[in-house]
Amino acid sequence: MSRSSGSPIYRITSARKSVADDQATRVRGYVISMSIRIACFVLAIAAHGILRWVCVAGALIIPYLAVVYANGGREPNQDAPDTLVKGAGRALDAGHKD
């Protein structure tokens, strides 16, 4: 059995990550960021001097950065037009008879 010459052929190496994989990556990054924020809170209580204020600033800034990262969405597909095999449509037109 031969494959229809008119259907587009995609390169699997150019396929984007699945939605579930992309979401899992963003959730993992968010959890790591919030874990670092908790560590900043603990260090802000235990530390003294400038380190305390650095930890407080980290605990205040990290949530904003984590939310921006988590809501960033999927990466853009850079090479979408190049994924089709060139000339596949012409082969279909050549075989069509009226």
C-alpha positions as CSV (number, residue, x, y, z in Angstrom):
1,M,0.0,0.0,0.0
2,S,1.4,3.4,-1.0
3,R,0.8,6.6,0.8
4,S,-1.4,9.3,-0.8
5,S,0.9,11.8,-2.5
6,G,-1.4,14.7,-1.7
7,S,-1.2,14.5,2.1
8,P,1.3,16.7,3.9
9,I,4.2,14.9,5.5
10,Y,5.5,16.3,8.8
11,R,9.0,15.9,10.3
12,I,8.6,14.6,13.8
13,T,11.7,16.5,14.9
14,S,10.0,19.8,14.4
15,A,6.9,18.8,16.4
16,R,6.2,20.9,19.5
17,K,5.9,19.5,23.0
18,S,2.4,18.2,23.8
19,V,0.2,20.5,25.8
20,A,0.4,18.2,28.8
21,D,4.2,18.2,28.7
22,D,4.3,22.0,28.4
23,Q,1.9,22.4,31.3
24,A,3.9,20.0,33.5
25,T,7.1,21.9,32.8
26,R,5.5,25.2,33.7
27,V,3.9,23.8,36.9
28,R,7.3,22.3,37.9
29,G,8.9,25.7,37.4
30,Y,6.2,27.4,39.5
31,V,6.6,24.8,42.4
32,I,10.4,25.3,42.4
33,S,10.0,29.1,42.5
34,M,7.5,28.9,45.4
35,S,9.9,26.5,47.2
36,I,12.6,29.1,46.9
37,R,10.2,31.7,48.2
38,I,9.5,29.6,51.3
39,A,13.3,29.3,51.8
40,C,13.6,33.1,51.6
41,F,10.9,33.5,54.3
42,V,12.7,31.1,56.6
43,L,16.1,32.7,56.0
44,A,14.5,36.2,56.5
45,I,13.5,35.1,60.0
46,A,16.8,33.4,60.8
47,A,19.3,35.8,59.2
48,H,20.5,39.2,60.3
49,G,21.7,42.3,58.6
50,I,21.7,42.7,54.8
51,L,21.0,39.0,54.2
52,R,17.6,39.4,55.9
53,W,16.6,42.2,53.5
54,V,17.8,40.3,50.5
55,C,15.6,37.4,51.5
56,V,12.6,39.6,52.1
57,A,13.1,41.2,48.7
58,G,13.3,37.7,47.1
59,A,10.2,36.6,48.9
60,L,8.3,39.6,47.5
61,I,9.7,39.5,43.9
62,I,9.6,35.7,43.3
63,P,5.8,35.3,43.2
64,Y,5.5,37.9,40.4
65,L,8.2,36.2,38.3
66,A,6.8,32.7,38.9
67,V,3.3,33.7,37.8
68,V,4.6,35.4,34.7
69,Y,6.6,32.2,33.8
70,A,3.7,29.9,34.6
71,N,1.3,31.9,32.5
72,G,3.7,32.4,29.6
73,G,2.0,29.8,27.4
74,R,3.5,27.5,24.8
75,E,6.6,28.3,22.9
76,P,6.1,29.6,19.4
77,N,6.6,27.2,16.5
78,Q,9.6,28.7,14.7
79,D,9.7,26.6,11.6
80,A,6.0,25.8,10.8
81,P,6.1,26.6,7.1
82,D,9.2,24.4,6.5
83,T,7.6,21.3,7.9
84,L,5.7,20.4,4.8
85,V,7.3,18.4,2.0
86,K,7.7,20.8,-1.0
87,G,5.9,19.8,-4.2
88,A,3.4,17.4,-2.6
89,G,0.4,19.4,-3.9
90,R,1.7,19.4,-7.5
91,A,1.8,15.6,-7.6
92,L,-1.9,15.5,-6.7
93,D,-2.9,18.0,-9.4
94,A,-0.9,16.0,-12.1
95,G,-2.8,12.8,-11.3
96,H,-6.3,14.4,-11.5
97,K,-8.3,13.9,-14.8
98,D,-11.5,15.6,-15.7
